[in-house]
Amino acid sequence: MADRNIEKALYGPSYLEVALGAILGIAVGVVAACLYFIFKPVEKVDKLPKTPVANVVYLVPGKEGSTKSKGWMEKQKNFIAGGEIIVREEELNAWGATLSDFKPVDPKAPVKPVVPPKAATPSKPGAPLVPEVEVKDVFFAAGAPNFSIKDHQLQIALICHLNYYGIGSDVWVKVTGRFTMSGENYTFTPEEYYFGSCPLHLIPGAPQFLTSQLISELKITDELQLAWSKVSQVTMDGDQLKIITKH
């Protein structure tokens, strides 16, 4: 051991130690950069600016909340039964609103005062107190997805709530892509995938990992998944999505 210390003092660190140090330094830098961009806010706008700001991720949400969304439940039944359906952005977003119970907090809404809970009281004299149930914050929650169709591409955007020991933050996920055949089934293939302002499509394996987490959080029924496995054609035109499924 003493000889090794003397050699290090005389000749410095070995090539292996230098390489490991460089790799660790790069890894720490990559993680720090990813965290910075993840929590960098996404600019939600009604339309893209004529001169976009460099390194800013813009989000133009799809249309929702109109009379054109009323037929989505009937079209969902037709999709499950098999056949041809054409759905608009409004109908997709009416369906998307049913996929999650998580409601993100609007940062512009006034903060309501926190009212301390009342102490539990026995229903009868001498009866034991009923302990209050402690509600735990979840580490990861996904909000309802918003859909937008433009230039033959589908944009899916939703808010994810991240919670770490009581420190919470809402982060936008924005995915843009097309439907392509994979084997015998149609799949949604992302071309751009942002987690916050972090471009996950540049990180191998990251989009697949986050997608699996999001799907597990959303309330997508087995019927819908089975119906999607029978899809034979998917096309997008204007703000409409045309899907043909086998009976």
PENORNOR-V670314 format. One record per run of one state. SS is the DSSP state (helix for helix, strand for strand, loop for the rest). FROM is the first residue (numbers start at 1). LEN is the number of residues. Records with the same first field share a line. If there is no record, write none. Layout:
# PENORNOR-V670314
SS->FROM-LEN + FROM-LEN
This chain:
# PENORNOR-V670314
loop->1-1 + 12-3 + 39-4 + 45-13 + 60-7 + 70-2 + 82-1 + 97-5 + 103-37 + 144-2 + 151-2 + 165-2 + 183-2 + 196-2 + 203-3 + 218-4 + 229-2 + 238-2 + 246-2
helix->2-10 + 15-24 + 67-3 + 72-10 + 89-8 + 200-3 + 206-12 + 222-7
strand->43-2 + 58-2 + 83-6 + 102-1 + 140-4 + 146-5 + 153-12 + 167-16 + 185-11 + 198-2 + 231-7 + 240-6
